[in-house]
């Protein structure tokens, strides 16, 4: 995905027609469909009137890129106008842009729905023979240590946030199967109950069963979550905390500001718990917030992850949870996992919410966003911190 996004931007960036020497530009780009964003640097030279050659360098999701691009520019009264088409990885892109003084603005649209814009400014290195570089910190993935192994048995302890709309454990198993990882799982679910309801002798015995390798609990009261961590200390079993979302959200008795404040507070609390217990956190609340304030194109309402006017997630929300859980537990991006979500097949409308459709494009967008959230959590700096 990043290759297509960046190459389109590259073509737009280098349309300066008023200089024969190399010029250098830098700035941010975004992809509205996937929610991806980043910074790139372009070095461009006009080899003939209106004919340019350029090299673009940068990083996407922790990996460096470098692309040579040829393009044309047409002068206008205010600067230069750019427009064109290109095919990248089998995808057709249309783009247009304007250049005024030392600032370039552009937009792109691809046949697979990817679209976005960028704003690039000429740098201090422009017109000098200065080699371009990407700082190591900007191109390195943060390693997310795998929490599960092939053949592990997972025990899920929680409520409806785990179990509704197909169950996150079922979708997780399907996602991991696409990664060649086979797991088994069981669950202890008490619908509409908080985590403290699960502090029982029976649950404790289930946790300590020798076949269980990983215990996944729904987030709850901090003291109760610490009880679970203490119970497992020294057992060799791994504790995972599924950080659920705010029940009051835009579309369900909360403004965006109220929702943001509450989610930010929860993130701070969960960070402290992470440091104290060493548990692996699945920051679903962070992903829900990100997908709410930066929704993919075509969402008919702000609370598209939830049942309408409800604190409970729908199938799209459950899919999001499973993809993020896959990323945090395996340390690998979920991009490209093409599993369906029984009883829904990708492409169908939700049976209980027909204005929403589980498209392949939406699934792809959420896959990339899940990896972005996972990486930012591992770096210790989400968009809410």
N, C-alpha and C positions, 0 to 999 in steps of 0.2 A: 504494500500500500504506500509506504513512504516514498518508494522510488517514483511512482506515478505522480504523487502529490508534488514532490520537489522538482521533477523535470518540467512539469507545467509551469511552476513558478520561475524556473530558471529561464525559460524562453522569454517570459515577460520581463524579467529583471534587466536584461542586458541590451535594451533597445536604444541606448544613447547613440545619436548619430552626429554628435558635434565634436568628437575627439578621435584622433588617430592613435593615441596612446592608451595603455591599459588603464581602466577605471575599476574601482573596487566599491562594492555596495554591500550593505549588511542590514538585516532586519528580520522581523518575525513573520511567520506564515501560520495559517490554520486550515484545517479541513473540517468544515461544519458537519459533514455526515458522520465522521468517526470521532470528532472531538479532539483530534490530534493537533499538536502545535509544536513549534520549535523556532530555531534561528538558523539562518544560512548566510554564507558569504559568496559573492560572485565577483570574478575577475573577468572583464570583457574588453575586447579590442575590435575596432572597426578595420577589417582587412580590405574593404572596398566600400564605395559609397552605398550606405544602406545595408551592407553585408557585415555580419558580426560573427565572431567566434568567442565562446565563453566557457569558463570552467566554474562549476558550483561545488562548494564544499560545506559540510555541516554534519549534523547528527540527528538521527531519528530513533526514538526509543532506545537510546544508549548505543547505537551503532553508527559509525561514520559512513558518509556517502561522498562520492565525487563523480560528477557527470560533465562531459563536454557537450556543448550545444551550439548549433549554428542557427541563425535567425536573421530576419529582416526588420527594418524600421522605416517609418514614413514620417517626415517632419510635418508639424502643424504649427499654427500661429502661436500656440501656448507651449510648444515643446515637441513631443513625439507621441504618435498614436500607434498602438500595437494591436494586432489581431492575428489569429492563426489557428491551426489545428495540428494535432500530432497524435500518433498512436504509440502507447507505452504499455508493454506487457499485455497486448491485445485489447487495450481499452482506448477508445477514441476520446480525445480531449479538445474542447473548444476554449479559447482564452481571448481576453482583451485587456488592454491596460492603457494608462496614460503616464507620461513622464513630464513633469514640470520642474524646471530648475534641477535640483539634485535629489528630488524625491520621486519615487516610482510607486504607483498604486495599480494593483491588478486584481482580476477575478478569473476563476477558472471553473469549468463544469465538465464532468466526464459522463460517459454513457452508463456507467454503473452507479451514478448518483453522487459520486464524490464531488464536492464543490467547496470553494473557500476563497480567501483573499489574502493579500499581504501588503505591507508598506515597507519599502526599503530606502535607506538613506545612504548617500555617498559618504565614505569613511575618510578619516585622516590619512589613510594609506593610499588613497586614490592618486593615480598618476605617478606613483613611485614604484620602483622595482622591489617591492616588499613581499616576501613569500607568505602565502596564507597558511594559517595553521588553525587547528581546533584544539582547545585546551583538553587535556586528558579527562578532567572531571566531567566534561560535557558529553563525552562519547562512550563512557564506560557504563555498562549495565551494573546495577547493584545486585550482587548475588543474593538470591532468596533460597536459603537452605531447604531442601525437600524435607517434608514432614512425614510423608507416607512412602511405603515401599510396595512393590508388587506382592500381592498375597496378603496384605494387611486386613485385619478385621476392625471395623470402625463401629463405635457405639455412639449414637446420637441421643442426647438428653435435652428435651426442650418442650416447646409448645407449638401452636399453630403457625408461628413464623418459620418453623422448620418443615411442618407437615403439609401446609396448604398447597393447593394446585400442583399436585404430583409429587410433592416432597423433594426438598433440596438434595436429600441423600440419593434418591433415584436418578435425578438429573446429573448429580456429581458422578455416580457410577458410570452413567452413559458417556460423560465427557472423558473420564479417565480411560475408559475402554478404547476410545479413539486415540489415546496416547500410548496404548499398549500396556496399560497398568490395570491389573485385575484386582478388585477389592470385594470383600463381602461386608455387609453391614446389618445392624439391627437398630431399633429405635425404641425409646421410652418417651411417649408423648402424652402430655396432659394439656389438652386444648384450653386456651384462655387462662392458664395458670402461670404464675411467676416462678422464677427459678427456685426460690426457697421452698416451694411445694415439693420439689424433687429431692430434698435432703432427707432421705429415708434409708432405712436399713436395706431394703430391697434394691434400691438404686446403687447403694454402696457396694453390695455384693456383686451386682452386675458389672460395675466398673472394675472390680478386682478379679473378674473371671480371667483365667490364664489365656483364653483365646483372643481377648481384646488387646489391641495394640494402641489404638488412638481413641480418645474420648472427646467428642465435640459437644459443648454445652451452649445453650442459648444465653446471651448476656442477661444480666440481672443486677441485683443489689451487689455492690462491691464486696461486702463482707461475705456474702454467700459464694461469690465466685472464688474468693480466697479460700473458702472451706474446701471447695473441690480441688484447688491446687495443693492444699496441705494434705488432703487425702491421698493424692497420687505421688507425693514427694517420695523419692527413693524407690518407686515401683518399677521404673523403666518405661512406664506408659507415657504417651505424649498427650498433653492437654491442648485443645483448640477451643477458642472462644468465638462464637459466631455473633459478632456485634450487630445487633439489629437496629433498625431505623426508628425514627421518631414517629409515634402514632399520630401526632398532630402535625400535619404537613400541608403545603398548599393544595387546596382541594378538599381538605378535611380539617377545618377549624383553625387554621394557622396562616399567617402571612409568610412570605419568603423570608423576611427578616426574623420573625419569631422562630421559624424552622431552622434558620442558619445559626442563630444564637444557641438554641437547644442542642443542635448537632455538634457545634464546636465545643460545648461544655462536655458532651459525652466523649468526644475524641480525647480531650485532655485527661479525663478520668481513666479512659482505657489505656492511654500511653503510660500512666503511672502504674496501672495494674500489670501491663506488659513487662515493665522494668522490674517490678517486685517479684513476679511469679515466673517469668520466663515462658509464659504460655504463648502460643501462636494465635495472633488475632486475625480474624477474617473481617476486614473493615467494611462490611456491607452498608453501614450507615453512611460512610464517606462516599461510596459509589452511588447510592441512591441520591444523595445531595448533589453530586456532580452531574448525574444524568437528569436531575430535575432542573437545575439552574442552567445547564447547557444541553438541552434536549436535542436528540437527533432530528433531522428534517422530517416533516410529515406527521408529527405526533398531534393528535386531535385535541389533547388537553394536557394540562401541566402534571396531573397525577396519573400518568399512563402506566406507571409501575405498580399501581395499587388497583384494587377493585374500586369502582367509582364511589368517591365520598366515604372511603373505608380505610381503616389502618392496616388491613390485611393486603398482602401482595397478590397480584394476579400471576398468570403464567409467565409473562415477560419479566416480572420481578423475580420469580423463582429461577428462571433461566439466568438472570443477571447474578443472582447469588451463587449458582452452581459454577458459572464461569470464573467468578472471582475466587471462589473456594478452590477451584482447580489450579488457578495461578498461584495462590498462596501456599498450597500444599505440595505442589510439584516444582515450583520455581521456574516454570516455563509459561510462555505466553499461550493463551487459549485460542489465539488467532488460527483460523482454519479448521476448527472442530465443527464438523458438519452433522452433528446429531440432531434428531428431531425431538420433540417434547410431547410424548404421549399424554393425553389423547390427541394433542394437536400436531399436525404435520406442518413443517415450515411452509408458509405461503397461505395458510388458512387463517380465517378470522377467529378470534376467541369466541367460543360458544356463548359465554355469559357476558360478553362485551364486544359485540360485532363491529364497533367503530375502530377496534384495534386489530391489526393483522401482524402475524409473526413472519415478516418477510426475511429473506436471506440477507438483504442489505441491513436491516435492523440488527439481526443476529451478528453480523460482521462488525457493525459499529460498536455494539456492546462488548464484543470480544476484545477489540483494541482498547476500549475504555477500561475494561477490567484490568488489563495488563498495565495501563498507565497508573491506575489507582494502586495496584499491587506494588509497582516500582516506587511510587512516591511514598507509600507507607514504609517500605523497607529503607528508604533514604531518610526517614524521620521527618518528612516535611510534605504533608498533604496540602491541598488548596485551602484547608480550614485551619492550618497551623501557622 
